[in-house]
Amino acid sequence: MGKRLLILFFLFLPTISAQAFTIASWNTKHLGWGDKRNWNATAAVVAPYDFVALQEVMSKTAVNHLVQTLKKQTGVKWSSLVSGTSVGRSKRYQEFYAFIWREEAVDYVGGAVVYLDPGDIFAREPFAARFQTDNGKYRWTAATVHVVYGDSRDERRREAQQLDEYVNWLEENVAEGDPVVLMGDFNLPPDSAGFRDLAKVLKPAIREGATTLSAKEGRYANLYDNIWYRPDALKIQEARIDRFPQRLGITHKLARKTVSDHAPVVIVLGDPVSPSPKGKLNGAQTTSSAERKATLAIICVHPDAPGNDNKNLAGEWVEIQNSGAQHLDLTGWILADEADHKIALQGSLNAGGTLRIDSTAIGRPIWNNSGDTAILRDPEGTVVSTLRYPGGRICEDR
């Protein structure tokens, strides 16, 4: 099982540039409790990323076990920082927070602290520390929180309403000028009224989709997990949800039982935007519609999912490839069928990269098994690629 998971992991991971730096946040669902945990699968979920904030950590030993498993899987050294004390109002239920990172990519700077919470607002007080990349290119204050679920949304909103004060406290007492990146399971969507004050200082990286795994195969229920950051201080080139069951080739039922019922959220850092010559952004030449048509294309369609298409949305997909020499932002791109059922693309695709887009993204099967046309449009509405099947290439089963 372990070898199979690793193979699938490499098959389904969207291409990330060697120069890119990735930060992720993940509710690990009681990491360290029970004996049903699949540690190889858990490690495979976070292995692609440079720095990860973890919530629902139940023991420090569990974090160490995860780090050792990551070392075996990736062949590189990983480090961790666990909150000094567990948090929670009940003596019977306490959680730790943790940060884990690749030693070759990240250095711990200092300032690790569990929030003192003078108003006793948080059931699980947030945890923060300062980090920088090994090359010194990025510095940030990482903060993580697991907002109480409670008996009602009012309880969650009360904690959310205090997060702006927590961020202000970090900036005044911990950050030393570095941008605050607030990550975690907020148990509320980013457009909740509870974030009205927080939204004045930070912005959510993920605004669409959902991060909690539904019991129904291929479905996701709530957008509770997120990464909040200052756009004026930290620029990101991609933000996405890592739907790991599809990537690892496992069912939602198995994922919820042996890994987690939450999907990680991920950001890829980009260089700060600065004025540059016309036609360029961040030193990279912008691409016209004609140039995009020459580089981004649909390469195959897999229209017939094994079993019932409605129950296996991850079993039908389309693959697109960026054959050009430049990174392409996919914001505003649309993938559609002949009936104009649309999938709005997100994130970005690096030069030479291939991206698989399954029907989970739209929540229903759209590709006719007997024949259809996949159509790719750029943000200007220009058709840049089509693939008609049967006759066009069918993606191989994986």
ROMIZA-420135 format. One line per field, with one value per residue (C-alpha): residue number from 1; residue in three letters; y, z, x. Coordinates in Angstrom, 2 decimals, padded with zeros to 5 digits. Layout:
N
k = (NUM|...) $
r = (ALA|...) $
v = (Y|...) $
w = (Z|...) $
u = (X|...) $
END
This chain:
398
k = (1|2|3|4|5|6|7|8|9|10|11|12|13|14|15|16|17|18|19|20|21|22|23|24|25|26|27|28|29|30|31|32|33|34|35|36|37|38|39|40|41|42|43|44|45|46|47|48|49|50|51|52|53|54|55|56|57|58|59|60|61|62|63|64|65|66|67|68|69|70|71|72|73|74|75|76|77|78|79|80|81|82|83|84|85|86|87|88|89|90|91|92|93|94|95|96|97|98|99|100|101|102|103|104|105|106|107|108|109|110|111|112|113|114|115|116|117|118|119|120|121|122|123|124|125|126|127|128|129|130|131|132|133|134|135|136|137|138|139|140|141|142|143|144|145|146|147|148|149|150|151|152|153|154|155|156|157|158|159|160|161|162|163|164|165|166|167|168|169|170|171|172|173|174|175|176|177|178|179|180|181|182|183|184|185|186|187|188|189|190|191|192|193|194|195|196|197|198|199|200|201|202|203|204|205|206|207|208|209|210|211|212|213|214|215|216|217|218|219|220|221|222|223|224|225|226|227|228|229|230|231|232|233|234|235|236|237|238|239|240|241|242|243|244|245|246|247|248|249|250|251|252|253|254|255|256|257|258|259|260|261|262|263|264|265|266|267|268|269|270|271|272|273|274|275|276|277|278|279|280|281|282|283|284|285|286|287|288|289|290|291|292|293|294|295|296|297|298|299|300|301|302|303|304|305|306|307|308|309|310|311|312|313|314|315|316|317|318|319|320|321|322|323|324|325|326|327|328|329|330|331|332|333|334|335|336|337|338|339|340|341|342|343|344|345|346|347|348|349|350|351|352|353|354|355|356|357|358|359|360|361|362|363|364|365|366|367|368|369|370|371|372|373|374|375|376|377|378|379|380|381|382|383|384|385|386|387|388|389|390|391|392|393|394|395|396|397|398) $
r = (MET|GLY|LYS|ARG|LEU|LEU|ILE|LEU|PHE|PHE|LEU|PHE|LEU|PRO|THR|ILE|SER|ALA|GLN|ALA|PHE|THR|ILE|ALA|SER|TRP|ASN|THR|LYS|HIS|LEU|GLY|TRP|GLY|ASP|LYS|ARG|ASN|TRP|ASN|ALA|THR|ALA|ALA|VAL|VAL|ALA|PRO|TYR|ASP|PHE|VAL|ALA|LEU|GLN|GLU|VAL|MET|SER|LYS|THR|ALA|VAL|ASN|HIS|LEU|VAL|GLN|THR|LEU|LYS|LYS|GLN|THR|GLY|VAL|LYS|TRP|SER|SER|LEU|VAL|SER|GLY|THR|SER|VAL|GLY|ARG|SER|LYS|ARG|TYR|GLN|GLU|PHE|TYR|ALA|PHE|ILE|TRP|ARG|GLU|GLU|ALA|VAL|ASP|TYR|VAL|GLY|GLY|ALA|VAL|VAL|TYR|LEU|ASP|PRO|GLY|ASP|ILE|PHE|ALA|ARG|GLU|PRO|PHE|ALA|ALA|ARG|PHE|GLN|THR|ASP|ASN|GLY|LYS|TYR|ARG|TRP|THR|ALA|ALA|THR|VAL|HIS|VAL|VAL|TYR|GLY|ASP|SER|ARG|ASP|GLU|ARG|ARG|ARG|GLU|ALA|GLN|GLN|LEU|ASP|GLU|TYR|VAL|ASN|TRP|LEU|GLU|GLU|ASN|VAL|ALA|GLU|GLY|ASP|PRO|VAL|VAL|LEU|MET|GLY|ASP|PHE|ASN|LEU|PRO|PRO|ASP|SER|ALA|GLY|PHE|ARG|ASP|LEU|ALA|LYS|VAL|LEU|LYS|PRO|ALA|ILE|ARG|GLU|GLY|ALA|THR|THR|LEU|SER|ALA|LYS|GLU|GLY|ARG|TYR|ALA|ASN|LEU|TYR|ASP|ASN|ILE|TRP|TYR|ARG|PRO|ASP|ALA|LEU|LYS|ILE|GLN|GLU|ALA|ARG|ILE|ASP|ARG|PHE|PRO|GLN|ARG|LEU|GLY|ILE|THR|HIS|LYS|LEU|ALA|ARG|LYS|THR|VAL|SER|ASP|HIS|ALA|PRO|VAL|VAL|ILE|VAL|LEU|GLY|ASP|PRO|VAL|SER|PRO|SER|PRO|LYS|GLY|LYS|LEU|ASN|GLY|ALA|GLN|THR|THR|SER|SER|ALA|GLU|ARG|LYS|ALA|THR|LEU|ALA|ILE|ILE|CYS|VAL|HIS|PRO|ASP|ALA|PRO|GLY|ASN|ASP|ASN|LYS|ASN|LEU|ALA|GLY|GLU|TRP|VAL|GLU|ILE|GLN|ASN|SER|GLY|ALA|GLN|HIS|LEU|ASP|LEU|THR|GLY|TRP|ILE|LEU|ALA|ASP|GLU|ALA|ASP|HIS|LYS|ILE|ALA|LEU|GLN|GLY|SER|LEU|ASN|ALA|GLY|GLY|THR|LEU|ARG|ILE|ASP|SER|THR|ALA|ILE|GLY|ARG|PRO|ILE|TRP|ASN|ASN|SER|GLY|ASP|THR|ALA|ILE|LEU|ARG|ASP|PRO|GLU|GLY|THR|VAL|VAL|SER|THR|LEU|ARG|TYR|PRO|GLY|GLY|ARG|ILE|CYS|GLU|ASP|ARG) $
v = (000.00|002.40|002.03|002.39|005.61|007.08|006.25|007.85|010.86|011.62|010.97|013.36|016.20|019.43|020.62|023.05|024.97|024.18|027.89|028.15|028.16|026.52|027.02|024.74|024.39|021.17|019.89|016.39|015.00|013.77|013.12|010.60|009.11|005.50|002.88|003.39|006.16|005.46|007.24|006.75|008.37|011.17|011.91|011.77|014.51|017.05|015.84|018.25|021.36|023.32|024.53|023.19|024.31|021.45|021.52|018.78|017.37|015.12|014.40|015.57|011.96|011.91|014.90|013.23|010.07|012.10|013.85|010.53|009.12|012.19|011.78|008.19|009.11|012.20|011.46|014.92|016.16|017.68|019.64|020.46|022.91|021.91|024.32|024.05|023.34|021.73|023.95|023.43|024.15|020.51|018.51|015.45|017.00|018.99|019.73|020.85|022.95|022.19|023.55|021.18|022.12|020.95|021.81|022.56|025.21|026.83|028.17|028.75|032.32|032.38|033.92|030.75|031.65|030.48|033.52|034.67|035.54|038.13|038.10|034.28|034.31|031.34|027.76|026.82|029.78|030.32|029.49|031.49|031.61|033.37|031.69|032.50|030.63|029.21|031.63|034.59|035.51|035.31|036.02|035.59|035.13|031.90|031.74|028.89|028.51|025.95|027.93|026.19|024.40|024.65|024.32|027.16|029.51|032.29|030.62|030.41|034.00|035.23|033.75|034.92|038.46|038.52|037.42|040.95|041.81|038.69|039.75|043.24|041.68|039.57|042.58|044.60|041.89|039.04|039.74|042.39|043.74|040.40|039.75|037.64|034.55|033.23|029.61|027.05|025.54|028.47|026.47|029.34|030.31|033.37|035.51|035.07|038.27|037.07|038.00|041.57|043.12|040.57|041.28|044.88|043.72|040.31|038.64|034.97|033.07|030.64|032.16|029.36|025.61|023.51|021.82|019.33|015.85|014.80|011.21|011.21|010.18|013.07|015.75|018.49|020.21|023.39|026.00|026.09|025.91|028.92|031.02|034.75|037.10|040.74|041.26|044.47|042.57|039.05|038.19|034.76|033.32|030.44|029.42|026.09|023.25|019.96|017.37|014.62|011.61|012.07|012.67|009.56|007.43|006.62|006.95|009.60|006.85|005.56|009.07|010.11|006.92|006.69|010.16|013.20|014.64|017.96|018.84|021.04|024.59|025.74|028.97|029.38|032.54|034.87|037.88|041.24|043.06|046.16|048.62|047.21|047.83|047.60|044.02|042.61|041.64|040.53|040.35|037.79|038.62|038.67|036.48|037.54|035.43|034.19|033.19|031.38|029.49|028.24|027.04|025.88|022.94|020.12|016.92|014.25|013.52|010.64|010.80|007.47|007.07|003.52|002.60|005.24|008.59|010.48|008.66|008.85|012.45|012.00|009.23|011.55|014.28|016.43|017.10|020.36|021.14|024.30|023.60|027.11|028.47|030.69|030.23|030.86|032.22|030.21|032.72|033.43|030.40|028.24|024.57|023.68|021.00|021.41|022.20|024.96|023.36|025.31|024.63|027.80|027.12|028.39|028.64|028.52|026.12|026.21|025.89|022.30|021.40|019.23|019.70|017.19|018.74|016.23|016.73|017.15|020.79|021.27|018.73|016.74|014.63|016.68|014.65|012.48|008.94|008.50|011.69|015.39|018.30|019.75|023.49|025.68|029.46|032.12|035.03|037.07|034.38|033.27|029.55|028.42|024.65|022.02|018.25|016.19|012.57|009.85|010.44|012.68|011.28|009.49|009.80|006.54|005.01|005.66) $
w = (000.00|000.91|-002.41|-004.36|-002.53|-003.28|-006.98|-007.18|-005.26|-007.89|-010.74|-009.52|-007.93|-009.96|-011.11|-008.73|-009.93|-008.23|-007.42|-005.92|-002.16|-000.76|002.53|003.54|006.43|007.40|010.06|010.53|012.45|015.80|014.77|017.30|018.43|017.77|015.60|012.29|011.03|007.71|008.31|004.77|003.33|005.91|005.01|001.29|001.75|003.14|001.38|-001.59|000.57|002.16|005.30|006.88|009.83|011.52|013.66|015.76|016.88|019.87|020.94|020.35|019.66|016.70|015.12|015.52|013.90|010.97|010.54|010.49|007.95|005.76|005.95|004.72|001.92|000.62|001.41|002.95|006.54|008.14|011.38|013.60|016.24|018.54|020.85|024.33|025.96|024.77|024.52|025.15|027.81|028.67|030.57|028.68|025.27|024.52|021.25|020.24|017.23|015.13|012.29|010.15|007.39|005.07|006.65|003.25|002.62|005.95|009.08|012.41|013.55|016.98|018.90|019.44|021.65|022.55|022.75|026.33|025.44|028.16|027.53|027.58|024.24|022.52|023.53|021.86|022.01|018.72|018.34|016.39|015.53|013.08|010.10|007.01|003.90|003.89|001.16|003.11|000.31|002.48|006.18|007.88|011.22|011.00|013.19|013.43|015.07|015.39|016.02|018.31|016.54|019.58|019.69|017.29|014.72|017.29|019.33|016.25|015.28|018.75|018.28|014.67|015.76|017.98|015.32|014.18|017.75|017.79|014.53|015.94|019.05|016.89|014.84|017.96|020.06|017.90|014.18|014.23|010.92|009.19|007.58|009.57|007.86|009.81|008.98|010.32|010.60|011.19|011.18|009.20|005.52|004.71|003.87|007.37|009.20|011.97|009.82|009.13|011.24|010.29|006.61|007.18|007.87|006.17|003.14|002.65|000.06|-000.65|-001.54|-003.45|-003.11|000.04|002.29|004.44|002.96|002.58|003.28|-000.31|-002.66|-004.47|-002.64|-000.33|002.14|003.77|003.18|006.76|006.25|004.97|004.95|005.69|004.63|003.85|000.06|000.46|002.18|000.76|-002.84|-003.78|-007.28|-006.52|-003.88|-003.97|-002.09|-002.17|-002.73|-001.54|-001.86|-005.63|-005.68|-003.64|-005.35|-002.23|-001.42|000.84|003.22|003.56|003.73|006.54|008.46|008.10|007.15|007.72|006.98|005.90|002.77|003.08|001.75|-000.07|-001.22|-003.52|-002.84|-005.65|-005.84|-004.81|-007.66|-008.69|-011.60|-014.67|-018.41|-020.41|-021.14|-018.14|-014.64|-011.96|-014.66|-016.73|-020.19|-020.25|-022.87|-025.52|-026.57|-029.59|-027.45|-024.98|-027.83|-028.86|-025.39|-023.41|-024.77|-023.86|-024.26|-023.36|-021.95|-019.70|-020.08|-018.64|-014.90|-013.51|-012.10|-011.79|-013.16|-010.63|-007.75|-009.08|-010.11|-009.73|-012.34|-015.29|-016.08|-018.63|-018.74|-019.97|-020.56|-020.64|-023.34|-023.22|-021.38|-018.99|-015.96|-016.74|-014.32|-014.80|-013.10|-015.43|-017.67|-018.44|-019.40|-020.96|-022.90|-025.98|-023.76|-022.12|-018.69|-017.26|-014.88|-013.71|-013.38|-010.47|-009.52|-012.08|-014.27|-014.54|-017.77|-018.98|-016.36|-016.77|-014.77|-014.30|-013.87|-012.65|-012.43|-008.66|-009.51|-010.80|-008.58|-011.42|-014.40|-017.60|-020.21|-022.36|-022.50|-026.15|-027.44|-026.72|-027.22|-024.48|-024.98|-023.26|-023.19|-021.90|-019.66|-022.76|-023.88|-026.77|-027.54|-027.31|-027.52|-028.31|-028.25|-029.82|-028.83|-029.85|-032.19|-029.88|-027.30|-024.31|-021.04|-019.77|-016.63|-013.49) $
u = (000.00|002.80|004.64|001.40|000.57|003.97|003.66|000.23|001.46|004.08|001.63|-001.05|000.93|000.62|004.01|005.73|008.75|012.04|012.33|008.83|008.32|005.21|003.37|000.50|-001.93|-003.68|-006.05|-004.66|-007.67|-006.38|-002.79|-001.48|-004.78|-005.72|-004.07|-005.89|-003.60|-001.87|001.43|002.73|-000.38|-000.27|003.35|002.59|000.00|002.49|005.65|005.38|005.47|008.31|006.51|003.32|001.19|-000.65|-003.79|-005.41|-002.08|-002.69|000.90|004.45|005.44|003.07|004.80|008.18|006.82|005.50|008.84|010.70|008.26|008.75|012.51|012.24|009.85|011.60|015.23|015.72|015.75|012.66|012.33|009.39|008.27|005.41|003.60|005.10|001.76|-001.44|-004.53|-008.22|-010.82|-011.46|-008.86|-010.06|-009.47|-006.33|-004.57|-001.10|-000.17|002.89|004.98|007.05|009.48|012.22|015.57|017.10|014.44|013.51|015.21|013.50|014.20|012.57|009.70|007.66|004.71|001.21|-001.08|-001.68|-005.30|-005.94|-009.69|-009.88|-011.67|-010.06|-010.81|-007.51|-005.13|-003.22|000.47|003.06|006.77|009.09|010.73|012.73|013.73|017.22|018.25|016.84|014.42|011.29|010.66|007.30|005.60|003.63|000.54|-001.92|-005.31|-008.09|-011.26|-013.73|-016.60|-018.85|-022.61|-023.36|-021.86|-022.12|-019.36|-017.14|-017.84|-016.86|-013.38|-013.14|-013.99|-010.88|-008.42|-007.65|-006.59|-004.43|-002.76|-002.16|-000.61|001.69|002.78|003.53|005.20|006.48|006.77|009.55|008.34|007.84|004.44|001.99|000.59|-002.41|-003.26|-005.66|-009.08|-011.42|-014.66|-016.20|-016.07|-013.92|-016.96|-018.43|-019.33|-017.02|-014.01|-015.15|-012.37|-009.71|-010.41|-009.30|-005.73|-005.41|-006.98|-007.94|-005.95|-008.80|-012.17|-013.90|-014.27|-014.41|-011.85|-013.78|-014.20|-017.82|-018.80|-020.07|-017.31|-015.65|-017.63|-016.33|-018.62|-017.25|-014.57|-013.28|-009.50|-007.59|-004.44|-004.82|-002.02|-001.16|-001.24|000.77|003.59|003.47|002.70|001.42|001.41|-000.93|-003.48|-005.26|-006.90|-004.99|-007.72|-005.41|-007.76|-007.78|-004.03|-003.28|-005.90|-007.92|-011.62|-013.08|-014.15|-010.60|-009.12|-011.47|-010.73|-006.95|-005.67|-007.92|-011.34|-009.79|-007.83|-004.72|-004.74|-001.61|000.00|002.99|004.97|005.89|008.19|006.71|005.01|006.96|006.79|008.48|008.75|005.55|004.53|006.36|005.31|007.79|010.43|008.48|007.17|003.37|001.68|-000.78|-003.78|-001.86|001.10|-001.17|-002.81|000.59|001.58|-001.48|-003.44|-005.79|-003.79|-006.35|-009.81|-010.89|-014.69|-015.83|-015.30|-015.16|-018.56|-021.26|-020.07|-022.21|-020.54|-016.99|-016.38|-012.63|-012.79|-013.42|-010.97|-009.17|-005.43|-003.93|-000.26|001.81|004.37|005.79|008.81|006.84|004.62|000.93|-001.65|-004.87|-007.15|-010.07|-009.47|-012.51|-012.75|-016.11|-017.97|-020.19|-023.21|-021.13|-020.94|-018.02|-015.16|-013.38|-009.67|-007.59|-003.94|-001.17|000.77|004.51|006.46|006.33|003.75|000.67|-002.53|-005.34|-008.82|-011.39|-015.14|-014.97|-014.22|-017.78|-019.56|-021.16|-020.10|-019.99|-018.08|-020.38|-019.04|-020.05|-018.46|-018.02|-015.64|-013.45|-012.93|-010.32|-010.83|-008.46|-009.58|-010.47|-012.90|-010.70|-010.74|-007.11|-007.54|-010.17|-010.16|-012.93|-013.51|-013.85|-010.99|-008.97|-006.62|-008.18|-006.21|-004.77|-006.28|-004.24) $
END
